Amino acid sequence: MTSTLCPCGSQTPYSQCCEPIHLDHAKADHPEKLMRSRYSAHVKGLVDYVVNTYHPSCGAEQHRDAIADSINSEWLMLQVLNSSVDANGKQGFVEFKAHYKDGGNQYCLHEKSRFLNEEKDGKNLWFYIDGEYPKADKVGRNDPCPCGSGKKHKKCCG
């Protein structure tokens, strides 16, 4: 029996990587683990998981349809560029690039996400709160894509 690798790009079987986190949000003990599990949830179509891992202040439930629409893209690859947690362990950041296809076009979502760690139901949980889009250097259409795909920018993230 072969194991399916986790969609998050960890090169670990899904059953040992994001699946346990999908079953128990508390197992995401670092913002990068939550980020990877949220990406994998997009690939696997786990709308409830994505909604439930937004910070409660985001009101994700009222945006469930839009979240479900975003999950319906064809997710191709996740690249985690860096991650960190502040000194008090209550706020973390993950910069990533998520590659996907939608309507026959390929796109790259480059975001620096912010996560908060809070107690809920007696457990310390990481939640996605918001993100910003890092300013990109000017890249020409025929230049190599800065995401590292090896494709021209116009055929990848451009």
C-alpha positions in Angstrom: 0.0 0.0 0.0 1.5 3.3 -1.0 1.0 6.5 1.0 -0.1 9.7 -0.8 2.2 12.6 -0.2 0.7 15.6 1.6 -0.4 18.4 -0.8 1.4 20.9 1.4 4.8 20.0 -0.2 6.4 18.6 3.0 7.3 15.3 1.2 5.6 13.5 4.1 2.6 11.2 3.7 -0.7 13.1 4.2 -1.7 10.7 7.0 1.3 11.8 9.0 1.3 15.5 8.0 -1.9 17.6 7.5 -4.5 14.9 8.0 -4.1 14.7 11.8 -4.3 18.6 11.9 -7.5 18.4 9.8 -8.9 16.1 12.4 -7.7 18.1 15.4 -6.9 21.8 14.9 -4.8 21.8 18.1 -2.2 19.7 16.5 -1.1 22.8 14.5 1.4 23.9 17.1 3.1 26.4 14.8 1.7 28.9 12.3 3.5 27.2 9.5 1.8 24.0 10.3 -1.6 25.8 10.3 -0.7 27.5 6.9 0.3 24.1 5.4 -2.9 22.5 6.7 -5.0 25.3 5.3 -3.4 24.9 1.9 -4.0 21.1 2.0 -7.6 21.8 3.0 -8.0 23.8 -0.2 -6.6 21.0 -2.2 -8.9 18.4 -0.4 -12.0 20.7 -0.5 -12.3 20.9 3.3 -14.4 24.1 3.5 -15.3 23.6 7.1 -11.7 23.3 8.2 -10.7 26.5 6.4 -13.7 28.4 7.8 -13.0 27.1 11.4 -9.3 28.1 11.3 -10.0 31.8 10.6 -9.7 33.9 13.7 -13.2 34.3 15.3 -13.0 38.1 14.7 -12.9 37.5 10.9 -16.5 36.3 10.7 -15.6 33.6 8.2 -18.9 31.8 8.5 -20.7 34.7 6.8 -18.1 34.4 3.9 -18.5 30.6 3.6 -19.7 30.7 0.0 -16.7 32.9 -1.1 -14.3 30.6 0.8 -15.8 27.6 -0.9 -15.4 29.3 -4.3 -11.7 29.9 -3.6 -11.3 26.3 -2.7 -12.7 25.2 -6.1 -9.5 26.3 -7.9 -7.0 23.7 -9.0 -4.3 24.1 -6.4 -0.9 23.1 -7.9 1.9 23.8 -5.4 2.7 25.5 -2.1 6.1 27.2 -1.4 6.7 28.3 2.1 9.3 31.1 1.9 9.7 31.7 5.7 7.9 31.6 9.0 8.3 33.1 12.4 6.7 33.4 15.8 7.1 36.5 18.1 8.9 36.3 21.4 5.7 35.8 23.5 4.4 33.0 21.2 1.1 34.7 20.5 1.6 36.0 16.9 3.3 34.4 13.9 3.9 35.1 10.3 4.2 32.8 7.2 5.2 34.1 3.8 4.2 31.7 1.0 3.4 31.4 -2.6 0.4 29.2 -3.6 0.2 28.3 -7.3 -3.2 27.5 -8.8 -5.2 27.3 -12.0 -8.6 28.9 -12.4 -10.5 29.1 -15.7 -7.6 27.7 -17.6 -5.1 30.4 -16.4 -2.3 29.8 -13.9 -1.8 32.2 -11.0 0.4 32.7 -8.0 -0.9 34.0 -4.7 2.1 35.5 -2.8 1.1 36.5 0.8 2.6 37.1 4.2 0.0 35.7 6.5 -0.5 36.7 10.1 -1.6 34.2 12.7 -2.7 34.6 16.3 -2.5 32.0 19.1 -5.4 32.1 21.5 -7.0 29.8 24.0 -10.3 28.3 22.9 -12.1 25.5 24.7 -9.1 24.9 26.9 -6.7 24.5 24.0 -4.1 26.9 22.6 -4.9 27.3 18.9 -3.4 29.1 16.0 -5.8 31.1 13.8 -5.4 32.9 10.5 -6.2 36.5 11.0 -5.1 38.4 7.9 -2.3 38.8 5.3 -0.5 41.3 3.2 0.8 41.0 -0.3 4.6 41.7 -0.4 5.6 44.3 -3.0 7.1 42.5 -5.9 10.2 43.7 -7.8 9.4 44.7 -11.4 9.6 41.6 -13.5 9.4 41.6 -17.2 7.0 39.3 -19.0 9.8 37.3 -20.6 11.9 37.2 -17.4 12.1 33.9 -15.4 9.3 33.8 -12.9 10.5 34.9 -9.4 8.5 32.0 -7.9 11.2 29.6 -9.1 9.0 27.5 -11.4 11.4 27.8 -14.3 8.7 29.2 -16.5 8.6 32.7 -18.0 6.8 35.2 -15.8 4.0 35.7 -18.3 3.2 32.0 -18.3 3.3 31.6 -14.6 2.6 34.3 -11.9 2.5 37.2 -14.3 
